[in-house]
Structures are given as structure tokens and as C-alpha cells.
Amino acid sequence: MSEIIRAKNVTKSFVKTKFNWRTFELEKEEKIAVNSLDLSIESGEFVGFLGPNGAGKTTFLKILSGIVYPTSGTVEVMGYIPWERDYKLLRHIAIVMGQKNQLWWDLPAIDSYKMLKEVYSISDKDFKKNLDRMAEILQMHDLLKKRLRDMSLGERMKCELVACFLHDPKVIFLDEPTIGLDVVSSQAIRSFLKDINKTKKCTMILTSHYMGDIESLCDRVVIINHGAKIYDGKLASLKAKFSDEKRIEIFLPNLEDRQKFAHLKIDNKSITDGKGLIYADRKNLGEIVNAVYSHFEAGDISITDPDTEEVITKVFQGQNINL
């Protein structure tokens, strides 16, 4: 694989102006959205971007796609500077934002697609081949002649994704593409993105607050907080840092069981929604497991690794995980 995206020491700050009614003066406040961020992405990678609200994820995607230019630093996408808006680059990138529509609200989806066909100079053969294939994968042939305003959110997102991939882009930026969708629609979109990434060998960057999206699609994750990168590597490696900790969950159907659980001489335990929860270090795991099994039925006990959402939450909260 070859490097397709390179960002070096990228910083983006915004200046907010507000009126101080006490002094009757305008005051300026600088907010740093992206802070000295470096990134290198190889062709064909599917990279997940994670961070709490306001971390700078969307701003950085806008810089990479050329919508916003940085205050300082350098960026190259396919060898081009994104904010120079060179057509040779624009012809090969696409961006989908889960909270914004690019298709025309009052037109059937097929009419918007025909307009995009002309914008991107897509041949009749490629247009039909791409549209038929994507409509088949997403099971949306019946939506093509439906106006966007008459669609559900899940239907609109399917149509937005088809519009994004009509011109066979090589780099795709996906900002919360499954936001607000039900389980069925989210799964359909994940399967679609995984299939396109595998068959087209295109590069994708995904931001999402849904760990299901990240786990299903991304081997590599980049975590940013307050505009700065705090982790860049395999998702499996991040989770492995918690391999010394196990999650023990115990079903507590009645008051007697809850009282027994409360009297266990074990640290780091809690009761939530009728279940007892214990986080045990590997060095103490045998002792803790013996105590739990001596008080409760084996069928009421499960022992697992912490899930991805718990790991990411601890990262966001700044807990010491030696990143």
C-alpha cells in the first residue's frame, strides 16, 4: 500500500467575537479545534476517528476534504492540497455528513443522481453499473423515484451514500453516517461500506459515536481529544491494554442475592438494573472467581473482557491506560 493522506502539524483555530455589555467592547476569544495533529493513511485503509463531542473530528475531516483550511500545518490528499479545490482531486474524493443532505429535497433520488452523473462526467455504462450494484446491495430500487422529502431518515442516508459512490471515489470521508438510524438501517449501511471498501479498494475515514460501526468496519482507530491525537493504532491493541482486567456480571433476581453480593469482600463492584458488576485484575481473578462461584449459580455468572465502549469511555475520561 502507498500513502494517500498525509497531515503534518495541522492546527485550526477559530476566533469568536462577543459583545461585553459591562465594558461596551467587543472581546475576541480563540478556540483551538485541531491542535498540532499528524496523520498518515495508506491506500485502502478504513480508519475510525473517535473523540467526544467538540474534540475536533469533524473539523479535521473538513480540512482533509478541503471544506476548511488549517491555520497552520500541511495536508496532502492524493498528492494535492485539499483546500485548493483542484478538480483532479475533487473528482476522486467524496464526503457524507450524517446531519446534512447533498441531494435535492424536492426531487426524486434518480434525478439528483443524473445531475451528479453530468457533474462528474460519468459514462452511461459506469453510471448504470454503479447505480444498479449499489441499489441491489442496499435493497433500495423502490426508492429511486421517491422524493427525498418523503423518505425516512434511514432511506435518505442510503440515497446519500449511493450519491457519494456514483463516481468511484478513491477517498471517502464519512461523518456520522448512521446517526439516528435504527438497527436494521445501520446494519445495512455497515454491510454496504464494508463491501465497497473491500471490492473497490478505496480509502475511508469514519467518525461515529456508535462503537458497533467502529468495531464492524475499522481495524485502525485514531482518538483525538481537545483537538490533539492521543492514540493511533489497531483497535485490537487498544482493547488488549485491558486484557489484565475482566468484567464479571452476575444476575441478581431477588433481594437475598443482592444482599449476598453487597457482602462480598471485593473492591470495584456495583449493582445496576438487577445485575452485579465486578471488574477484576488478572492477578486477583482466581480468588474473586472462586468467591463469586461459591455464592451464586454458575448459570447466573458471565466473565468477559470489557467492551469497546467502556475502553473508549475510559480514554475520554483521561484514565491512565498508558497510551
KARACOR-V263402 format. One record per helix or strand of 2 or more residues. SS is the DSSP state (2 for helix, 1 for strand). FROM is the first residue (numbers start at 1). LEN is the number of residues. If there is no record, write none. Layout:
ss=SS from=FROM len=LEN
ss=SS from=FROM len=LEN
This chain:
ss=1 from=3 len=18
ss=1 from=25 len=18
ss=1 from=46 len=5
ss=2 from=57 len=9
ss=1 from=72 len=6
ss=2 from=82 len=3
ss=2 from=87 len=4
ss=1 from=93 len=5
ss=2 from=109 len=11
ss=2 from=124 len=14
ss=2 from=141 len=3
ss=2 from=148 len=3
ss=2 from=153 len=13
ss=1 from=171 len=5
ss=2 from=183 len=18
ss=1 from=203 len=5
ss=2 from=211 len=7
ss=1 from=220 len=6
ss=1 from=228 len=7
ss=2 from=235 len=6
ss=1 from=245 len=7
ss=2 from=255 len=8
ss=1 from=269 len=4
ss=1 from=275 len=7
ss=2 from=282 len=14
ss=2 from=298 len=3
ss=1 from=301 len=5
ss=2 from=308 len=9
